[in-house]
């Protein structure tokens, strides 16, 4: 690392536990005097506007995520209870207890089905999932826009202050690259553990099916056992236990699908691998280029990292919510298309 970049890296500092909170103004307040060019840039109205957009979208995403998961879990557990009660109702209570409590079980199953349907309809009607995805994508795109804005902005450097380009690179390294690496590594591991737990429960369910099947066959006299129940009772027991096992499997699968554990584990692992590779292979050469004033190299590095981060979110945002790109600006200059994209009425023929 060059001397200039060593000073810039020291001025920005290393990653802290709360760096995932995006707070440019507080970052500016924490910078030492030699990093004032960057501090002035972080306090500009343009950066503040992008941060406000990020903060609003982040708040909406967290609220919609909580509503989706809360109502989704209510629907899943109610559906599990309906299946479980149905399985219990098939068991031979006359032989075991001396009385059939099927009336209460029917009421409980009906109530569980109603709760499950109402919760599912609520999630669909309120569009909590799509609202969550749209808001989270808008927040992460705004985060990328903020770092792109800092990358492209300029600021006067006074005597005794560090060069701006290395400061920009180190700020991006700490608050974007390192933060995203930590996020994808940590959350990817969490999703991998959740996916592994799901697989364990599926294997346990399969083992239960095998044990119950063997027990029923034994009760019928197979494997040297003595038959205790008639065929009809045995069939009820078999169907009842299989229904209970199906309820457990449905609960596990539904919870895994709602949290997208298997999908996110693979996707986050890939993104983390890509970001780590970019950091390990290119950060030091780009630092050297920044010390020499090579803005093109710094811009290219920031661009490719941000593209890795933003790629999964772009499918959830509308094109008019994205920051203007040179290609879009070119299209907007076309006389007819530009007016239509801007929302103007098409020209009369």
N, C-alpha and C positions, 0 to 999 in steps of 0.2 A: 504494500500500500504506500502511495506517495506521501510526502510530508504534508502537502495541502489537504489530501483526502484524510490523512490521519487526524488533522486538526478539525476537519469538517465532521468526521465520525465521532470524535470526542464531544464536539459541540452539540450534536444531535443526541448522542447517548445510545445505550443499548436497550433492547426491548424490556418493558416492564409488564407486570401482570394485567394492568388496566389499559394497556395500549389499544385494545380492541374498541374502546370508547373513542369515537372520532370527535375530537374537540380542538379544532385548529386554533381558536383564540387562547385556550389554556396552553397549548403547545408553544404558541408565540411568547406567552408570559414566562415560560420556563427556559427559554433560550438564553444563552450567555450573550454579552454585548457584541462579541465578534460575529455572531450570527444574526445581527439586526436586519440585513437585507431580506432574509427569509421571514423574519418576524413581521416586517412591514408588509410583505406579500400576503402572509396569512391573515392579516387584518383588513384586507381590501374588501370593498362591498361585493365584488364578484364572488370571492371565496365565501363570504358570509351568506350570500344568497344560495349558493350550491349546498352549503352545510345546512341551511334551514330546510331545503328540499329533502336532503337526506334524513334529517331528524324527524320531519313530519311523516315521511314514508316509513321510517323505522318504527315509530310509535304505532302507526296503523297496522303494520305487519305483525307486531307482537300481539296486539289486541285481537286481530283476526285469527292468528295461530292458536291463541288460547281458547277462543270460542269454538273453532273447528275441532280441536282435540277434546275439549270438554264434552260437546254434544256427540262427537264421534264415539267416544268411550261409553257414553250412556247408551247409545244405540247398540254397540258391540256387546256390552255386558247384558243388556236386556235380551238380545237375541240369544246369547249363551244360556240365560236362565230359561227362556222358552224351550230351547232344545233339551236342556237338562231335565226340566220338569216333565217334558214328554217322555224322556227315557225312564224317569223314576215311575211314572204312571203305568208303565208296562210291566213293572216288577210284580211278582205274585204276593201282594200284600195279604190276601186271604190266608195263604199258607203260612206266611211269616208272622203277621200281626193279628190275624183273626178278623180284620175289618178292612174294607176298601175305602181309602180316603181320596177317591178320585174326584169327587166334587170340588174339594178345595184345590186340588192340583189343576183342574180345568180352569178354575177362576185365576189361579196364579199364572198359568201359562197364557191365558188370554190377556191378562194385564201386562205381562212382559212383552207380548207381541205388539200391543198397542203402544207401549212406551218406545219400543225399538223403532216402529214405523214413524211415530211422531218426531223422534229425534232425528231420524234419517231425512224426513221431509223438511225439517227445520234447517238442517245443514244445506240441503239442496236449494231451498227457497232463498235462504240468506246468502248463498254462494260464498260461504266462509273460506273454502279452500282456494277458489280462484282469486278472491279478494286478498287472501294471505300471499299467494304467489305473486300477484301483480304488485302489491305493496313492497314485498321483500325485493323483488326485481328492481322496482323503482329506486329503493334505497341503495342497493348495491351499484346500480348504474350511476346514481348521483355520487356515490363514493369514488367511483372510477373517474367521473367527470371532474371531481375536485382535484384529484392528483394530476389529471391531464391539464387542468387550468393552471396549477402551480408549475407544471413542466413548461408550459408555453409562455408564462408571464415573465416580465422583466422588472428589475428594480435597480436603482442606482446604488453603487457600492462606495461607501465612504472610506477614507484612510483608516487603517487598523481593522477593517472588517474583512472577513473571508470572502473568497470568490463565491458567486451565487450558484454556479452550476454544480460544484461538489455538494453544496448544502442541499440543493434540490434532490440530488441523487440519494444522499444519506437520509433525508426526511422520508423519501419514498421507500427506501430500504427498511426503515424502522416501522413506520406506521401503515405501510401497505404490504410489502413483500413479506416481512417477518410475521406480521399479524395474520395474514392469510395462510402462511405456512403452518403456523400454530393452530389456526382454526381447522384447516382441512386434516391435519394430522390428528388432532384431538377428537373432533366430531367423527372422522372416519373410523377411528378406533372404537368409539362408542357405538356407532352403527354396526360395526363388525361384531362386537360383543353381543348386541341385541340380536343380530341375525344368527349367531351361534347358539344363543339361548333358545331361539325359535326352533332351530334344528334339533336341539336336545329334547325339547318338549315333544316334537314329532316322533322322535325315536322312542321316548317314554310311552307315547300313545300307542305306537305299534307294539311295544312290549306288553302293554295292558291288553290289547286285542288278543295277542297270542296266549296270555295267561288265562283270560276269560274263556277263550275258545277251548283250551285244554281242560279247564275246570268243567265246562258244560259237557264235553265229550266224556269226561270221567264220570260225571253224574249219570250219564246214559248207559254206563257199563263198559265203555271203551277203556282201554289201558288197565283192565282188571278191576275197575271201580264197580260199585253196586248202584243201580238206578234208584233214585229217590223220588224223582218227579216224573209225571207223565210227559208225553211229547209236547203237548200244548203249553204246559208250564215252562218246560225247557226252552221252547221257542220264544216265549215272552221274556224270559231272563236274557236270552241271547240278544234279542232285538233291543231290550232295555239298555243293556250294557253297551252294545254297539252304538246306540244313540247317544249315550253319555260320552263315549269316546269321541264320537263325531262332534259333539258340542265343544269338547276341549280343543279339538283340531280346528274347528271354525273360529273359536276365540283367539287362538294363537295366530292363525293365518290373517284374520281381520286386523288384529293389532299390528302385525308386521307390515301389512299393506298400508295401514293408516300412517305409520311412522316411516314407511319407505326404507326400512333398515337395510335390506339386501341391496337395493338399487343404490342408495346413498353410500353404502360402504365401498362398493366398487368405484362409483363415480368420484368420491372424495379421495380415495387412494390414488386414482389416476391423476387428479388435479394436484395433489400434494407431491407426487413423483415429478410431475412436470415443473412445478414451481421450485422444488428443491434442485432439480437439474439446472434450471436457469440460474439459480443463485450460486450454485457451486461452480458452474462452468463460466459464467459471464460477469459476475459481480466485480471481481478484482480487475479484469481487463477494462470494464466500463469505468471503474474508479480511476484507473490510470488515464483513460481517455478524457474523463471529466476534468482531471487536473491539468490537462493540456488544452482545455477549452473546446473539446470536440462535442458540441451539443447534439449533433446528429446521432452519435453512438448512444448517448444518454437517452435521447428521445426514443430511439429504436428499442432499447432495453425496456423502458417504461411501457412502451406500446405493447410489446409482446407479452409482458407479464399481465398487464391489464386485460388483454384479450383473453388470456387463460381464465382470469377471474370472472370476466363479464359474459363469457360464451354461454354458460348455462342459464343466465338471467335474461338474455336478449329475447328468448322465445316467449317471455311472459310480458313484455312491454310493447306498447304501440309505437309505431315509427315516429309519431310526432312527439313522443315523450323522450326520445333520444337526443343527445346533443347534436347539433348540426355537423354533418361531415362534408368534406369538400365535394364529394360526388353529389350529395343532396343539394348543396348550394348551387352547383352547376345546373341541376335539373330545375331548381326554383327560378333560375334566370330565364328559362324558356317561356315564351309569352303565354301560351295556353295552359300547359301543364302546371306552370308556376302558380297561376291564378286558381286552378282547381285544387292543388295541394294546399294552398293557403285558405281554402274555404270560400273563395269567391265564386259567383255564378259563372258558368261557362259563357263564352261569348256567343251572342246571337248570330245566326247565319242569315 
